[in-house]
C-alpha cells in the first residue's frame, strides 16, 4: 500500500475497482466469457480489500467485498430466489495466509493457542455452483448461484445429469438443499470440442465454460447431449442437520447417493492441511476434472455457527488457490505465420501436454527476440506455463546448454519470398510484399470487409478463402465485381438465391463508403481508425491525401510539414503513407478500388456541447464503448481527442485501471470524470 495515497485517490481507485470487478463478474458468471485470468481477477479483489482495510470509511455500497457472483442477466431461464444466500469464499495464496486463517479462528473462538482446530480439506472444483433442493428426499428444484440471492432455474437440465439423484436414499430431513459444483471432465470436454469442431460450431475455451454453457441451455436436450458431472461440497437451507461436523455431514450426503469429492479429508492441524494441499497440487494434472485450489472448512458445525459470515463469505472457510500450473514438453517445430500487416510471428509446435486441464500443442513465441532470449531451437525441452491458467507460454528452456545450431529467424517471407525486415527500433519482423503477399492478401481482404472497416455483412472468412481460392477475389476492388459472378456463385455448395442476393446487396450498399473507413480498410501501416479519420478531416478528399503523401515521400518539405502539423500524425505515419503510394502494386490497388467506389468528401458534423473546442484524453479501460468510439464521440461534440495529458488538456475521462495519465491530470489539476459522466455529456448533446 502506498503510504502517500490520499483519501481522494483511494476513493477514485475504489470506484474503478468496483466497476472493473463488476464487469468481470458479469463476463464470468453471467456470460460464461471471462476476459482475464483468475490470477488477474484475484489481484483486483485483493487490491480492493487492501484499500478498504486502509480506508474503512470509503467502503462503497457496490463494493466487490459485499457482492457474490453477478445478477442473472436476461435469460430464457426463469429466476429463483435462494432461501439461504449462496456465498463465495475468501482466498489465500500462501502457506502464511493459511496459518493466519487458522489463527483467526482460534482468536475469534477464544481458544488457547495450542488448541486443536480440526478442518476439512477438499479440492476446489472449477465448475458452476448449483443448489439442489430436496423435499422429502425428492429433487424439486435446481438453481445456479447467480448473484448469491437470485439464480436461474435449471431443474429440467439437472434432471439429465446422471450424477445427481432425483430421489435420495435413507433418512432424509423434510427439506435439504445440497450445494456443489456442476463440471465437465477433461475427457468429456475434449470430446465435446472435437464434435463442435466437426460441425464448425463454437469451440469452448475450457471445461468450466463448457459446463456453464451446457447447464444454462433453454433446451434440456442440449444439456442431455453433453455429459456433465456433479460433486457436492456443502448444503444450504435445511429443516434439520443430522450431524455435528462438516466431515460427518458430507459422509451422510454421500450415503444419501450424492457424490462428494474423493479428495475430502479431515485435518487436525495446519501442517496436515498444507500437506494435503501439496498432495492435491501434485496430483492436479492427473485428476479427471479441473481444480484451482483446496478449500478448508472448520469441521465443528457449532463453531461454524459462532464464526458466522462476513459480507459475502463464511468466516469459517477459505480457498487456498494454486499458482499457475507448469508442464514440461518438447519443442518439435517452429512455424512462421504471416499476419495482415505482414508481421512474422513464430509459433512453437509442441509435443501435446496437459496444462491446467487443457491440452496444449501450440504456443506463440512472440518474435525473434523472445526466441533468442530463451535460446530456443527445435528439439529443446521446455517448461510451459498457462499464464493465469489462460495463455500458454514458454517460460524456460531446459536444454539451452546442449550443443545445437541456433535457430535462424527467416529474413524472407515464407509466403511470397519478399524481404522480411524490422523497422528501426522495432522487434517485429515484417514482410515487405504488402498486397502481393498471399498471406497478407487474404488477411487484408478480411480486414477490408470487417465491422470496423467497410462492414460488409455476409462476406466472412470462410467465403473470402473460398472465393480467393477460386481466383475471384485477389484485391478489394474484386469484391465489387462479384455481381458479375452471381451465376457461378449459385453453383457453389451452400449458396442459394436469397443468400447470394443478400451478399450482393450488402456489397452494393457500400459503393459510397465513408472515406475514413475506406482509408483504414486498405490496411496501410500505422493508419488506424483514428489516424484515418484525422487524415480525412484535414484533406477532405482522398486524392488530395495521395498527392500530399507522394510529395512528402520525394522530400517535399512543405508536404511533409502539412502532414506533421496534423495532431497525432508523426514521422512513422508520414513514412508509411509515402511508402504505400511509392509501391506500384499499391497504387494499382488504390486506383482499382476508386474505380469501383465513390467515397464522398469527408465532412465532420459537430454539435454544440460543453466540451466543444476542448481537448479530451481517455485513459483506463472503457466498459461501455471502445476507445475509438469514445474518440469519435468527442470529435462529434467538437472536442479534440489527445493521446497524452499535458497543460493543454481540458478534461480526462478515466476508466478502471487508469494509471500515469490520471496521476498527471491530478498533478495539473485537470478535471477528471468517469465514463458514466462522459455518457451524460454525450446524451445531453443529443
Secondary structure, DSSP 4 states (H G I P E B T S, - for coil): --TT--HHHHHHHHHHHHHHHHHHHIIIIISS---S-HHHHHHHHHHHHHHHHH-GGG--TT-GGG--S----S-SSPEEE-SS---B--EE-SHHHHHHHHHHHHHHTT--TT----EEEEEEE-SEEEEEEEETTEEEEEEE-TTSSEEEB-HHHHTT-TTS-SB--SS--SEEEEEEEEE--HHHHHHHHHHHHHTT-PPPSSHHHHHHHHHT-SSHHHHHTS--EEEEEEEEEES----SBHHHHHHHHHHTT--B-TT-EEESSHHHHHHHHHHHHHHGGGSSS-EEEEEEEESBHHHHHHH-B-SSBBTTEEEEEPPPPEEEEEEEEEEEEE-TT-BEEEEEEEEEEEETTEEEEEEE--SHHHHHHHT--TT-EEEEEEETTTEEEEEEETTTTS--PPP---SB-TTT--BEE--TT----EES-GGGSHHHHHHHHHHHHSTTTT--TT--HHHHHHHHHTTS-SSHHHHTTGGGGHHHHHTSTT--HHHHHHHHHHHHTTTT--HHHHHHHTT-TT--HHHHHHHHHHHSSHHHHHHHHHHHHTT-HHHHHHHHTSTT--HHHHHHHHHHHHSHHHHHHHHHHHTT--PPP--------TTTT-EEEEESB-SSS-HHHHHHHHHHTT-EEESS--TT--EEEE-BT--HHHHHHHHTT-EEE-HHHHHHHHHHT-
